């Protein structure tokens, strides 16, 4: 039975579990957030880590209110059927919010694919999400070697969670890209090649090396440091030589 109409069109859909998702921003169309896919990107508010090079620092605060209602995402997808391949949930850290699973289920129910960017801080939630078939592709950040993780993210016990998330995704068979972001003069750069070697040894076959960008960060590092581009290019060559099904180098 069709919904009742008003002078302005159909009545709004009643709020559901996904409506509690706290959203900081919505990009209606992106070609870069899921390789080879055209997607809408949903930025979820809040992250429990505090990476000094984060270029979405406004999204770290877990108490900040959302600025986009989930209904806006529904409406966008209704208009973009046949034009978009899917939705990517990013952040902040999307897995922090319980409503993510409900939102992903809605997206799939509308006929779209679901992608996820995560730093891997919630391996059990990630296992549930992929186990329930609610995500088609994951971009997982592996930031450093285990001994240096706290230095990068500003929180204890982070390394175990991130590397456990890698194991979860490899065991699940989910479509996966592992990525490492590097910063001049930092352990991220010192560790990058060995991180890639260990990720490859664990069984991952798609990898990206990314230069940190300066926009929106704390400004505590120099992205145009002398010789930095050449150093990153050498890192990229060494990582690519490990042998991947797909390797991507993303300069700043």
C-alpha positions, 0 to 999 in steps of 0.5 A: 500500500503506498504511503500517504501523501502530503502537499510536499510529497510522500510522508517521511519514512518512520525512523529506524535503527540506522537513523541513530548513525551520527554523520558528519558529512556526505559526499554524493559522488566519489571516484576515489573512496572505493577503487573502480567504483562510483560511490557515495561516501558517508563520514561518521563522527567520532574516533577513539584514536588520535593520530597526529597526522589525521586530516579529518580532525573535526571528526575525532570528537565522539561527543560532537553531534551529527550534521547530516541525517540518515534520511538524506542518505536514503533520499540520495540513494533513491535518486541515484539507483543505476548511477552509484555502485555503492556507499562507503562508510568512513570517519572518524571510525565508522565501526565505533557506532552500533548503528553502522550494521543497520545502515549497511543492511539498509544500503544493501537492501536498496541494491547498493554495495557497501564499502568500509574504511577502518583503522581496525580498532574493533575487530569483533565488530568487524568480524560480525559485519563481514560474517553477516555479509554486510560489507563487500569491500574494506580499506584497512589502515595498518599504521605501523609495526606493533611496537610503535602503534601507541606512538602513532595513534596516542592510545595503548593496546592499539596494535593488537586490535589493528593486526587482529582486524587484518587476520579477521579480514583475511580469514573472511575472504572479504575484498580487502585493500590494506593501506599505510600512510607515511609521514616525514621523519616519523616511525610510519616512514621507518616502518612502512616497508616492513609493515608491507612485508608482514602484511604480504606474509599474512596473506594480503594481496592488495596494498596502498602506500599513501603520503600524509596530507597537510590539510586539516591536520594538527600541523605538527609535520612538514609534508614538503620536507626536503627529499620526502617525495623521493624517499616515498618513491623509494618506499613504493618501489621496495613495497611493490617489489614484494609482489601484489595482485594490485599495488597503489602509490598515492602521493599527497 
